[in-house]
């Protein structure tokens, strides 16, 4: 699997350094492993010190990104998850053809069309969604950035 090491995001939203091992997940998956991937993330959530709502958002985002990797990215992928301060990173990489449009999912999908909602849903649940090509080699690397900071007054 070609993908950058999981990291905090630096200039331009690109990975810059290695995450701390606390709460980190690095797990390959395929179609038969989606349930196990969800179970792994659910088991790691308490160690990440995130709310039940944030856990649900993480599970939805991870599930959508992993499903896209299976459907469009060669049938398998790798999920990496880590926390750095008040930011949670969920990165899915695959060996498929890559994503042609890094702005995919920035407008609501056509309601008359079946499918095409996964990336849009992810963008609604994340602070930022970064779509890159894997380097070196083929594939896509999608990093969901989820802010865990609580708004003032809560």
Backbone bond lengths (Angstrom), bond angles and torsions (degrees), N, CA, C in turn:
res aa  C-N    CA-C-N  psi(-1)  N-CA   C-N-CA  omega(-1)  CA-C   N-CA-C  phi
1 X - - - 1.440 - - 1.517 107.99 -
2 X 1.289 118.25 122.11 1.457 121.99 178.07 1.511 109.41 -92.19
3 X 1.322 116.58 118.17 1.455 120.27 175.38 1.509 108.90 -165.33
4 X 1.328 116.42 153.02 1.456 118.38 177.41 1.524 110.66 -67.00
5 X 1.324 115.53 157.99 1.455 119.50 175.14 1.518 109.28 -63.08
6 X 1.343 117.76 145.10 1.455 119.43 177.94 1.522 109.04 -64.23
7 X 1.312 116.23 140.14 1.445 119.69 -173.56 1.498 111.90 -156.22
8 X 1.318 114.88 174.05 1.453 118.99 166.43 1.515 105.64 -78.15
9 X 1.302 117.39 160.15 1.451 119.79 -176.72 1.507 110.19 -98.18
10 X 1.302 115.94 135.08 1.458 122.27 -178.36 1.514 111.34 -110.00
11 X 1.300 116.05 -145.57 1.455 123.09 -177.71 1.518 110.20 -54.93
12 X 1.308 116.79 131.11 1.455 121.42 179.09 1.511 113.43 72.13
13 X 1.338 118.00 12.47 1.456 120.58 178.36 1.509 113.99 75.91
14 X 1.316 118.25 13.36 1.455 121.33 -177.35 1.525 110.91 -95.20
15 X 1.337 117.14 148.11 1.460 120.98 179.55 1.529 111.90 -59.09
16 X 1.354 115.73 143.82 1.460 119.98 -178.60 1.519 115.46 -129.60
17 X 1.326 119.71 -28.65 1.462 119.04 -178.67 1.518 111.15 -152.65
18 X 1.323 116.62 170.76 1.456 122.59 -174.97 1.523 111.15 -78.30
19 X 1.341 117.41 138.10 1.463 120.30 -179.69 1.511 112.03 -73.97
20 X 1.326 114.81 162.73 1.457 118.65 172.75 1.521 107.65 -73.16
21 X 1.333 117.54 149.21 1.454 119.91 -176.95 1.529 114.17 -71.51
22 X 1.326 118.88 -18.03 1.463 120.94 -177.34 1.524 110.37 -62.81
23 X 1.319 116.41 121.82 1.452 121.26 177.76 1.514 114.65 75.40
24 X 1.320 117.76 2.29 1.459 120.46 -176.68 1.531 111.01 -76.76
25 X 1.337 114.80 144.48 1.462 122.80 175.11 1.518 106.93 -127.07
26 X 1.314 116.82 138.05 1.458 122.80 174.18 1.523 105.70 -142.03
27 X 1.334 116.21 100.62 1.457 119.80 -170.74 1.522 111.87 -138.48
28 X 1.343 117.23 123.77 1.461 119.39 171.65 1.528 109.12 -72.93
29 X 1.328 116.33 156.61 1.460 120.51 179.01 1.523 109.76 -149.97
30 X 1.320 114.29 161.05 1.455 122.43 170.05 1.526 106.52 -143.26
31 X 1.326 117.29 -173.74 1.466 120.71 -176.36 1.526 111.71 -54.20
32 X 1.313 117.29 -41.33 1.467 120.59 -178.44 1.524 113.12 -74.57
33 X 1.333 117.33 -11.42 1.453 120.71 -176.77 1.515 115.49 -104.04
34 X 1.341 117.93 7.12 1.467 119.37 -178.20 1.526 112.82 -63.42
35 X 1.319 116.92 -41.52 1.460 119.90 178.83 1.527 110.19 -63.05
36 X 1.327 116.32 -44.26 1.468 120.75 178.56 1.519 112.26 -63.58
37 X 1.327 116.89 -35.79 1.460 121.00 177.45 1.525 110.35 -63.92
38 X 1.322 116.18 -45.75 1.470 120.48 177.73 1.535 110.66 -61.37
39 X 1.321 116.68 -41.84 1.466 120.69 179.08 1.529 110.91 -63.66
40 X 1.317 117.33 -40.51 1.463 121.08 177.76 1.522 110.86 -61.68
41 X 1.330 116.47 -46.67 1.467 120.10 179.92 1.523 111.31 -63.63
42 X 1.319 116.80 -41.60 1.467 120.84 177.85 1.527 110.98 -61.43
43 X 1.323 116.16 -40.10 1.463 120.36 -179.99 1.529 112.01 -69.18
44 X 1.330 117.72 -30.97 1.465 121.19 -179.62 1.526 113.61 -84.69
45 X 1.306 117.65 -18.13 1.470 121.05 -175.16 1.533 113.66 -56.36
46 X 1.338 119.69 -44.16 1.472 118.03 179.62 1.532 112.89 -59.69
47 X 1.313 117.81 -34.47 1.457 121.62 178.56 1.519 113.47 -71.62
48 X 1.318 116.14 -15.70 1.462 120.87 178.17 1.523 111.99 -87.44
49 X 1.342 115.97 -9.53 1.460 121.75 -179.90 1.533 110.89 56.83
50 X 1.348 114.99 54.79 1.461 120.44 178.47 1.532 108.92 -120.02
51 X 1.312 115.84 156.88 1.465 121.27 -177.43 1.527 110.80 -72.67
52 X 1.321 115.52 167.75 1.466 120.99 176.81 1.534 110.39 -61.26
53 X 1.337 117.11 -39.93 1.467 120.51 178.84 1.529 110.73 -65.55
54 X 1.323 117.21 -41.78 1.462 120.52 178.32 1.526 110.86 -66.12
55 X 1.327 116.83 -35.70 1.460 120.47 176.13 1.522 110.48 -63.03
56 X 1.334 116.95 -44.59 1.473 120.34 177.62 1.523 111.30 -60.65
57 X 1.330 116.70 -43.75 1.472 120.27 178.26 1.524 110.37 -60.72
58 X 1.334 116.46 -43.87 1.460 120.92 178.22 1.524 110.94 -59.37
59 X 1.321 117.36 -46.37 1.463 120.87 -178.00 1.534 111.36 -64.32
60 X 1.318 116.97 -38.79 1.466 120.30 177.82 1.524 110.34 -66.16
61 X 1.330 116.35 -49.61 1.467 120.88 -178.71 1.525 110.48 -60.57
62 X 1.314 116.96 -50.13 1.467 120.78 -179.25 1.525 110.92 -60.32
63 X 1.329 116.88 -42.47 1.460 120.45 179.21 1.514 112.78 -63.26
64 X 1.330 117.10 -43.09 1.464 120.93 178.81 1.526 111.25 -65.05
65 X 1.336 116.64 -45.38 1.461 119.71 -179.38 1.528 111.75 -66.16
66 X 1.326 117.16 -41.01 1.466 120.30 178.46 1.531 110.96 -65.93
67 X 1.322 116.73 -41.36 1.468 120.28 178.23 1.524 110.57 -62.12
68 X 1.328 117.27 -41.20 1.464 120.46 177.22 1.527 111.06 -62.99
69 X 1.330 117.52 -39.76 1.464 120.57 178.47 1.526 110.17 -61.86
70 X 1.321 116.82 -39.51 1.464 120.48 179.61 1.528 110.39 -69.37
71 X 1.322 117.53 -47.68 1.470 121.67 -176.79 1.519 113.83 -69.99
72 X 1.327 116.17 -41.17 1.465 119.98 -170.95 1.521 113.98 -117.01
73 X 1.315 117.59 -8.04 1.460 120.47 -172.16 1.505 115.71 -117.81
74 X 1.306 117.94 27.89 1.457 119.59 174.31 1.511 116.01 98.58
75 X 1.336 119.00 4.60 1.458 121.02 173.40 1.520 116.12 93.09
76 X 1.329 117.15 -3.48 1.460 119.63 178.93 1.524 108.38 -156.26
77 X 1.327 115.33 174.30 1.459 119.67 178.82 1.505 111.01 -169.78
78 X 1.312 114.37 -169.95 1.454 121.78 178.05 1.522 107.71 -137.50
79 X 1.321 116.14 133.61 1.456 121.11 176.64 1.520 108.68 -111.14
80 X 1.326 114.60 132.82 1.456 121.43 174.91 1.520 107.28 -124.70
81 X 1.308 116.02 135.91 1.457 122.41 -177.93 1.521 108.22 -134.93
82 X 1.331 115.80 134.73 1.451 119.91 175.30 1.522 109.73 -157.26
83 X 1.323 113.89 161.28 1.464 120.89 178.18 1.520 108.58 -119.85
84 X 1.312 115.17 137.54 1.464 121.71 175.43 1.523 105.97 -133.21
85 X 1.336 117.15 104.98 1.456 121.06 -177.25 1.524 110.72 62.57
86 X 1.326 116.55 -126.75 1.462 121.98 -179.98 1.524 112.96 -94.21
87 X 1.328 117.24 22.05 1.460 121.45 179.94 1.532 109.19 -123.25
88 X 1.326 115.80 133.00 1.452 122.93 175.14 1.523 107.26 -109.01
89 X 1.325 116.52 132.53 1.462 122.37 -179.96 1.520 109.04 -114.92
90 X 1.311 116.01 130.67 1.461 122.37 175.37 1.528 106.03 -126.29
91 X 1.318 116.08 112.26 1.460 121.18 -174.59 1.519 109.85 -117.46
92 X 1.335 115.84 128.24 1.461 121.79 176.94 1.519 108.03 -119.52
93 X 1.319 115.98 129.97 1.458 121.01 178.02 1.521 109.10 -125.90
94 X 1.344 115.13 155.87 1.454 120.56 178.87 1.526 109.30 -147.95
95 X 1.326 116.46 176.47 1.462 122.47 179.79 1.514 112.28 -109.87
96 X 1.327 117.57 21.73 1.460 121.48 -178.67 1.517 112.53 -77.56
97 X 1.322 116.36 -162.11 1.467 121.17 -176.86 1.526 114.17 -75.43
98 X 1.305 118.20 -7.40 1.462 120.92 -177.40 1.520 110.30 89.21
99 X 1.298 115.86 168.45 1.466 121.07 179.82 1.526 108.22 -101.13
100 X 1.302 116.09 125.41 1.466 120.91 -176.81 1.516 112.93 -70.04
101 X 1.326 116.68 -34.63 1.458 120.74 -173.68 1.526 110.51 -117.39
102 X 1.337 118.60 103.97 1.462 120.09 -179.72 1.531 112.99 -68.61
103 X 1.321 117.87 -7.84 1.465 121.78 178.09 1.537 111.91 -98.31
104 X 1.333 117.34 6.70 1.457 121.09 -179.75 1.532 109.48 -53.66
105 X 1.314 116.02 140.81 1.457 120.77 177.14 1.508 115.16 81.97
106 X 1.323 118.29 11.48 1.466 119.90 -179.93 1.525 112.26 -87.26
107 X 1.333 116.84 -12.69 1.469 120.87 174.89 1.522 107.60 -121.94
108 X 1.338 117.33 148.82 1.466 119.58 -179.69 1.528 110.92 -57.87
109 X 1.338 116.72 142.11 1.465 120.44 -179.53 1.524 111.51 -70.66
110 X 1.308 115.36 156.96 1.463 122.95 176.00 1.532 108.07 -64.89
111 X 1.319 116.95 119.91 1.465 121.44 -177.64 1.522 113.29 -65.45
112 X 1.332 117.03 -23.32 1.460 120.94 -179.23 1.526 111.84 -80.87
113 X 1.302 117.57 -12.38 1.461 122.09 -176.44 1.526 110.37 -98.38
114 X 1.306 116.61 135.86 1.471 120.60 175.77 1.520 108.77 -77.57
115 X 1.300 117.03 137.75 1.459 121.09 178.03 1.515 112.63 79.72
116 X 1.324 115.15 -176.13 1.450 121.21 176.97 1.516 115.60 79.29
117 X 1.319 117.74 19.45 1.460 120.50 -176.74 1.526 114.01 -107.52
118 X 1.332 117.43 -15.55 1.462 121.48 -172.30 1.513 114.63 -57.68
119 X 1.325 117.51 -51.60 1.469 120.09 -178.34 1.526 110.16 -68.26
120 X 1.328 117.35 -36.22 1.469 120.41 177.59 1.533 109.46 -62.23
121 X 1.326 117.14 -45.13 1.467 120.95 177.44 1.528 110.22 -59.08
122 X 1.328 117.07 -44.86 1.470 120.32 178.86 1.520 110.81 -58.32
123 X 1.320 116.77 -43.60 1.472 119.77 -179.73 1.533 111.46 -63.43
124 X 1.333 117.62 -30.20 1.462 120.37 179.09 1.525 111.62 -72.65
125 X 1.330 117.22 -28.03 1.460 121.82 -175.16 1.532 113.80 -97.77
126 X 1.326 117.12 -7.84 1.466 122.39 -177.43 1.515 110.80 -110.75
127 X 1.305 114.64 158.71 1.450 121.10 171.06 1.519 109.14 -73.77
128 X 1.329 116.04 -38.32 1.458 122.40 -179.21 1.522 108.59 -154.61
129 X 1.335 116.19 146.71 1.455 122.00 175.01 1.519 107.13 -126.98
130 X 1.328 116.15 116.44 1.462 121.70 -176.14 1.525 108.35 -106.20
131 X 1.331 116.16 123.26 1.454 122.06 -178.92 1.519 108.16 -113.85
132 X 1.334 115.92 120.25 1.461 122.73 -179.90 1.522 109.85 -129.97
133 X 1.309 114.84 166.36 1.459 121.56 169.46 1.528 107.28 -88.30
134 X 1.312 116.45 146.07 1.462 120.18 175.79 1.525 108.67 -69.49
135 X 1.313 116.04 142.64 1.465 119.60 177.59 1.510 109.26 -134.93
136 X 1.277 119.93 133.63 1.458 125.53 -8.78 1.519 109.88 -78.96
137 X 1.295 117.01 162.73 1.451 121.19 173.79 1.502 115.02 100.83
138 X 1.328 114.93 -174.57 1.462 120.57 -177.87 1.519 111.10 -79.82
139 X 1.295 114.60 170.59 1.451 119.57 172.34 1.507 114.26 113.34
140 X 1.321 113.52 172.30 1.453 121.94 178.64 1.523 108.54 -119.74
141 X 1.319 115.45 151.18 1.458 122.94 172.56 1.518 105.70 -128.99
142 X 1.325 116.09 115.59 1.462 121.19 -179.82 1.518 107.72 -115.87
143 X 1.334 115.43 122.98 1.462 120.91 -179.08 1.514 109.13 -115.31
144 X 1.325 115.47 117.14 1.461 121.88 175.17 1.523 107.31 -91.02
145 X 1.315 115.52 126.68 1.464 122.75 179.09 1.526 106.70 -107.43
146 X 1.322 116.46 118.99 1.455 121.39 -176.73 1.523 108.62 -119.63
147 X 1.328 116.13 114.74 1.460 120.57 178.44 1.521 109.28 -74.87
148 X 1.312 116.14 132.15 1.449 121.54 179.13 1.515 112.17 -103.75
149 X 1.324 115.84 -1.95 1.466 121.24 179.83 1.517 109.35 -63.56
150 X 1.310 115.88 136.36 1.454 120.52 178.15 1.526 108.67 -89.35
151 X 1.335 116.36 136.23 1.467 118.56 177.80 1.529 110.98 -59.84
152 X 1.322 116.68 150.54 1.459 121.54 179.88 1.532 109.80 -57.58
153 X 1.326 116.46 141.95 1.456 121.03 177.75 1.511 113.93 89.95
154 X 1.325 118.15 3.64 1.467 119.72 179.75 1.486 110.78 -104.10
